[in-house]
Amino acid sequence: MEHLKLFTSSELKSILNKRAKESKFGEHIKLLPDFNDIYEQLLKLDVTYVIFGIKEDVGVFANYGKTGTYNAWDAVIKILLNIQSNVHTHPEKVLILGHLEFETYQEKIKKLDQTKKKDIQKARKKVSRIDDSVSFLVSQIVSAGKIPIIIGGGHNNAYGNIKGTALALKKPINAVNFDAHHDFRAEEGRHSGNGFSYAFAEGFLKKYFVFGLHENYTSDTIFKTLNKLKAIQYNTFESMMVRQETSFNAEMEAALIHINDKHFGLEIDCDAIQDIPSSAITPSGFSVNKARAFVNHFGKQELVSYLHICEAAPNENTETQVGKLITYLLTDFIRAHESR
């Protein structure tokens, strides 16, 4: 694959901080030796989870957002490999594949101007090319009977996750999205705000549940659109956490009922978590522990087909915070799925 950078044993050694009388996660994970037929190699490996990163923020730029999601994968891998290996973390079930990187696209968007419509259209064309790489890689992993865990990038990559999974399974899938935003914007060229609408329009996404919409940032037009479509359900952050018209746990059950009749994708947008550095950081959002409970609840389900954690945008001062957060979510998912 043109954009795939395999994670190597030398990289692992450079990141791993061994300690006497301790066993680290990174000492027990598996790696691929080369690019030759990833699907065939995965078939032969006794792993359940294939973790890879997406280093891009082209989709966020193309949606007029704040870039920085490119940095999430590097922040996570440093933390993940150095957590403890024990009966709760299951590193022997994990393959670290590497990451998708789009260096040329990243360089080009640095020269584009978000205030110019032509430049936005140029960025959106590049997002479509990123879609191709993401959907192909996800399809290879799912076809091999493994569960992809996708880290980093913008929420534009939900489209590639859904399409790749649907192609591998040869049928549409459902999705649940823990997010302050619906990402169901118009089909106006690909960006981080319309991954689900494109997947739905093209028949890869059957049912969709948006968990925790922020009422201040959802247009009346979108509310009317969502209300018309029986295949789409949602709740709002305010209804649960401010007005307390319903409970978090009851709403998780409602979401599960909606999407659990077929294979589904689990999407976690860091914009939904309070004070987490992201493309649309919020002072009012779900706590980290609520996000972890959400991942645990859906990770237990037999039909969950992938986990995607996106939109985190760390810098040098916040990379440890973001790396720890996503590592908690990622390991919560593995723990939950292994506990079935």
C-alpha positions as CSV (number, residue, x, y, z in Angstrom):
1,M,0.0,0.0,0.0
2,E,1.3,3.4,-1.1
3,H,0.5,5.3,2.1
4,L,1.0,2.6,4.7
5,K,4.1,2.8,7.0
6,L,4.6,-0.5,8.8
7,F,5.5,-0.3,12.5
8,T,8.9,-1.9,12.8
9,S,10.8,-3.7,15.6
10,S,13.4,-0.9,15.6
11,E,10.7,1.7,16.3
12,L,9.3,-0.5,19.0
13,K,12.7,-0.8,20.7
14,S,13.2,3.0,20.5
15,I,9.8,3.7,22.3
16,L,9.7,0.8,24.8
17,N,10.9,1.7,28.3
18,K,11.6,-1.7,30.0
19,R,11.6,-1.9,33.7
20,A,12.9,-4.7,36.0
21,K,10.2,-7.0,37.4
22,E,7.6,-5.4,35.0
23,S,6.2,-6.6,31.7
24,K,5.2,-3.9,29.2
25,F,2.4,-4.1,26.6
26,G,4.8,-3.5,23.8
27,E,6.9,-6.6,24.8
28,H,4.0,-8.9,23.8
29,I,2.3,-7.4,20.8
30,K,2.8,-8.7,17.2
31,L,4.2,-6.9,14.2
32,L,4.1,-7.7,10.4
33,P,7.5,-8.3,8.9
34,D,6.7,-6.8,5.5
35,F,4.1,-5.5,3.1
36,N,3.6,-8.7,1.2
37,D,-0.1,-9.6,1.1
38,I,-1.3,-8.1,4.4
39,Y,-4.5,-10.1,4.2
40,E,-2.7,-13.5,4.0
41,Q,-0.4,-12.6,6.8
42,L,-3.3,-11.5,9.1
43,L,-5.1,-14.8,8.3
44,K,-2.3,-16.8,9.8
45,L,-1.8,-14.7,12.9
46,D,-3.5,-15.5,16.2
47,V,-4.6,-12.0,17.0
48,T,-8.0,-10.4,17.4
49,Y,-7.2,-6.7,17.1
50,V,-5.2,-4.8,14.5
51,I,-4.3,-1.3,15.6
52,F,-3.3,1.4,13.1
53,G,-3.1,5.1,13.0
54,I,-4.1,7.7,10.4
55,K,-1.8,10.7,10.3
56,E,-3.8,13.4,8.6
57,D,-5.9,16.5,9.2
58,V,-6.8,17.2,5.6
59,G,-10.5,16.3,6.3
60,V,-10.6,18.7,9.2
61,F,-9.1,21.5,7.1
62,A,-11.6,20.8,4.3
63,N,-14.4,21.3,6.9
64,Y,-13.0,24.7,8.0
65,G,-11.8,23.1,11.2
66,K,-8.7,23.5,13.4
67,T,-5.9,21.2,12.2
68,G,-3.7,19.1,14.5
69,T,-5.3,15.6,14.3
70,Y,-2.2,14.5,12.4
71,N,-0.4,14.3,15.7
72,A,-2.7,11.9,17.6
73,W,-1.1,8.6,16.5
74,D,2.4,9.5,17.6
75,A,1.0,10.6,21.0
76,V,-0.8,7.3,21.5
77,I,1.8,4.8,20.4
78,K,4.3,6.2,23.0
79,I,1.9,5.6,25.8
80,L,0.2,2.4,24.7
81,L,3.4,0.4,24.3
82,N,4.5,1.3,27.8
83,I,1.4,0.4,29.8
84,Q,1.6,-2.9,31.8
85,S,1.1,-6.3,30.3
86,N,-1.2,-8.2,32.5
87,V,-4.4,-10.3,32.6
88,H,-6.5,-7.1,32.0
89,T,-4.7,-5.6,29.0
90,H,-4.3,-8.6,26.6
91,P,-1.4,-7.5,24.4
92,E,-0.9,-11.0,23.0
93,K,-4.2,-10.4,21.1
94,V,-2.9,-7.3,19.4
95,L,-1.0,-6.5,16.2
96,I,0.4,-3.0,15.8
97,L,0.2,-2.6,12.0
98,G,1.6,1.0,11.6
99,H,0.0,4.1,10.2
100,L,-1.4,5.6,7.1
101,E,0.5,8.8,6.2
102,F,-0.2,11.4,3.5
103,E,2.8,13.6,3.5
104,T,2.2,15.2,0.1
105,Y,-1.4,16.1,0.9
106,Q,-0.3,17.5,4.3
107,E,2.3,19.7,2.6
108,K,-0.2,20.9,0.1
109,I,-2.8,22.0,2.6
110,K,-0.3,24.1,4.4
111,K,-0.3,26.3,1.2
112,L,-4.1,26.5,1.0
113,D,-6.3,29.2,2.4
114,Q,-9.5,28.1,4.2
115,T,-11.2,31.4,3.2
116,K,-10.9,30.5,-0.5
117,K,-13.6,28.2,-1.9
118,K,-11.2,26.9,-4.6
119,D,-8.7,25.9,-2.0
120,I,-11.4,24.1,0.1
121,Q,-12.5,22.2,-3.0
122,K,-8.8,21.1,-3.6
123,A,-8.6,19.8,-0.1
124,R,-11.9,17.9,-0.5
125,K,-10.6,16.1,-3.5
126,K,-7.6,14.9,-1.5
127,V,-10.0,13.6,1.2
128,S,-11.5,11.4,-1.4
129,R,-8.1,9.9,-2.1
130,I,-7.6,9.3,1.6
131,D,-10.9,7.5,1.7
132,D,-9.6,5.0,-0.8
133,S,-6.6,4.1,1.3
134,V,-8.6,3.8,4.5
135,S,-11.4,1.7,3.1
136,F,-9.0,-0.6,1.4
137,L,-6.9,-1.2,4.5
138,V,-10.0,-1.7,6.7
139,S,-11.5,-4.1,4.2
140,Q,-8.3,-6.2,4.3
141,I,-8.3,-6.4,8.1
142,V,-12.1,-7.2,8.4
143,S,-11.9,-9.8,5.6
144,A,-9.1,-11.6,7.6
145,G,-11.5,-11.9,10.5
146,K,-9.8,-9.3,12.7
147,I,-11.2,-6.1,14.4
148,P,-9.5,-2.8,13.3
149,I,-8.8,-0.2,15.9
150,I,-8.2,3.0,14.1
151,I,-6.5,6.0,15.8
152,G,-6.2,9.6,14.8
153,G,-7.1,11.8,11.9
154,G,-10.4,13.6,11.3
155,H,-13.8,12.2,11.4
156,N,-13.8,12.1,7.6
157,N,-12.3,8.6,8.1
158,A,-15.6,7.2,9.4
159,Y,-16.5,6.9,5.7
160,G,-13.6,4.7,4.9
161,N,-14.1,2.6,8.0
162,I,-17.8,2.0,7.2
163,K,-17.2,1.4,3.5
164,G,-14.3,-0.9,4.1
165,T,-16.2,-3.0,6.7
166,A,-19.3,-3.2,4.5
167,L,-17.3,-4.3,1.5
168,A,-15.5,-7.0,3.6
169,L,-18.8,-8.3,5.0
170,K,-20.6,-7.8,1.6
171,K,-23.5,-6.0,3.3
172,P,-24.2,-2.6,4.8
173,I,-23.4,-2.0,8.5
174,N,-24.7,0.2,11.3
175,A,-22.8,2.8,13.3
176,V,-23.0,4.5,16.7
177,N,-21.2,7.8,17.1
178,F,-20.2,9.3,20.4
179,D,-20.0,12.9,19.2
180,A,-21.0,16.5,19.8
181,H,-21.7,16.8,16.1
182,H,-23.8,14.8,13.6
183,D,-21.3,14.7,10.8
184,F,-24.2,14.3,8.4
185,R,-23.6,17.4,6.4
186,A,-24.5,17.8,2.7
187,E,-22.6,15.8,0.1
188,E,-20.6,18.8,-1.0
189,G,-17.2,17.2,-1.4
190,R,-15.7,15.0,1.2
191,H,-14.6,16.4,4.6
192,S,-14.8,15.6,8.3
193,G,-18.4,16.7,8.6
194,N,-20.0,14.4,6.1
195,G,-18.5,10.9,6.4
196,F,-21.8,9.4,7.7
197,S,-24.0,11.1,5.1
198,Y,-21.8,9.9,2.2
199,A,-21.7,6.4,3.7
200,F,-25.5,6.4,4.1
201,A,-26.2,7.8,0.6
202,E,-23.9,5.2,-1.0
203,G,-25.6,2.3,0.8
204,F,-22.7,1.3,3.1
205,L,-24.4,2.6,6.2
206,K,-27.8,1.2,7.1
207,K,-28.7,2.5,10.6
208,Y,-26.9,5.4,12.5
209,F,-27.2,6.6,16.1
210,V,-25.6,10.0,17.1
211,F,-25.0,10.0,20.9
212,G,-24.7,13.4,22.6
213,L,-25.4,16.0,20.0
214,H,-24.9,19.5,21.2
215,E,-28.0,21.5,20.7
216,N,-26.1,24.8,20.2
217,Y,-24.1,23.3,17.3
218,T,-26.8,21.4,15.4
219,S,-28.8,23.4,12.8
220,D,-32.6,23.3,12.6
221,T,-32.3,22.0,9.1
222,I,-30.2,19.0,10.3
223,F,-32.7,18.3,13.2
224,K,-35.5,18.2,10.6
225,T,-33.4,15.9,8.3
226,L,-32.6,13.5,11.2
227,N,-36.2,13.4,12.4
228,K,-37.4,12.4,8.9
229,L,-35.1,9.4,8.6
230,K,-36.2,6.3,10.5
231,A,-32.8,4.8,10.0
232,I,-31.2,7.6,12.0
233,Q,-31.8,8.2,15.7
234,Y,-30.0,10.6,18.1
235,N,-30.1,12.1,21.6
236,T,-28.6,15.3,22.9
237,F,-26.0,16.1,25.5
238,E,-28.3,18.6,27.1
239,S,-31.2,16.2,27.4
240,M,-29.0,13.8,29.4
241,M,-26.5,15.8,31.3
242,V,-28.2,19.3,31.7
243,R,-31.9,18.8,31.9
244,Q,-31.7,15.2,33.0
245,E,-34.8,14.2,31.0
246,T,-33.2,10.8,30.5
247,S,-30.2,9.0,31.8
248,F,-26.8,8.1,30.2
249,N,-27.3,4.4,30.8
250,A,-30.9,4.4,29.4
251,E,-29.7,6.2,26.3
252,M,-26.8,3.7,25.8
253,E,-29.4,1.0,25.8
254,A,-31.6,2.9,23.3
255,A,-28.7,3.3,21.0
256,L,-27.7,-0.3,21.3
257,I,-31.3,-1.4,20.4
258,H,-31.2,0.7,17.3
259,I,-27.9,-0.5,15.9
260,N,-27.3,-4.0,17.3
261,D,-29.4,-5.9,14.7
262,K,-26.3,-6.2,12.4
263,H,-22.5,-5.6,12.5
264,F,-21.7,-2.0,13.6
265,G,-18.9,0.4,13.9
266,L,-18.1,2.2,17.1
267,E,-17.0,5.8,16.5
268,I,-15.6,8.0,19.3
269,D,-15.0,11.7,18.6
270,C,-12.8,13.4,21.1
271,D,-14.8,16.6,20.5
272,A,-17.4,15.1,22.8
273,I,-15.1,14.8,25.8
274,Q,-14.8,17.9,28.0
275,D,-11.5,19.9,27.8
276,I,-9.7,17.4,25.5
277,P,-7.5,19.0,22.9
278,S,-9.4,18.4,19.7
279,S,-10.4,20.0,16.4
280,A,-13.4,21.5,18.2
281,I,-12.5,21.5,21.9
282,T,-15.4,22.0,24.2
283,P,-15.7,23.3,27.8
284,S,-18.9,21.4,28.3
285,G,-18.9,17.7,27.3
286,F,-18.9,14.2,28.6
287,S,-16.3,13.2,31.2
288,V,-13.5,10.9,30.3
289,N,-15.1,8.2,32.6
290,K,-18.4,8.5,30.7
291,A,-16.5,8.0,27.4
292,R,-14.8,5.0,28.9
293,A,-18.2,3.5,30.1
294,F,-19.6,4.1,26.6
295,V,-16.7,2.2,24.9
296,N,-17.0,-0.6,27.5
297,H,-20.8,-0.9,26.9
298,F,-20.5,-1.2,23.1
299,G,-17.2,-3.0,23.1
300,K,-18.9,-6.0,24.8
301,Q,-21.2,-6.6,21.9
302,E,-20.6,-9.5,19.6
303,L,-21.4,-7.6,16.4
304,V,-19.0,-4.6,17.0
305,S,-16.8,-4.6,13.9
306,Y,-14.3,-1.8,14.6
307,L,-13.3,1.0,16.9
308,H,-12.4,4.5,15.6
309,I,-11.1,7.2,18.0
310,C,-10.6,10.5,16.1
311,E,-10.4,14.3,16.2
312,A,-7.9,14.6,19.0
313,A,-5.4,17.3,18.2
314,P,-2.5,17.2,20.7
315,N,0.5,19.5,20.8
316,E,3.8,19.1,22.7
317,N,2.2,20.2,25.9
318,T,-0.8,18.0,25.7
319,E,0.4,14.9,23.9
320,T,0.8,12.9,27.1
321,Q,-2.8,13.7,28.2
322,V,-4.2,12.7,24.8
323,G,-2.0,9.6,24.5
324,K,-3.2,8.4,27.9
325,L,-6.9,9.2,27.1
326,I,-6.9,7.3,23.9
327,T,-4.9,4.4,25.4
328,Y,-7.6,4.1,28.2
329,L,-10.4,4.0,25.6
330,L,-8.5,1.5,23.4
331,T,-7.7,-0.9,26.2
332,D,-11.3,-0.5,27.6
333,F,-12.5,-1.7,24.2
334,I,-10.2,-4.7,24.2
335,R,-11.1,-5.6,27.8
336,A,-14.8,-5.4,27.1
337,H,-14.6,-7.5,24.0
338,E,-12.5,-10.1,25.6
339,S,-14.9,-10.3,28.6
340,R,-17.9,-11.5,26.5
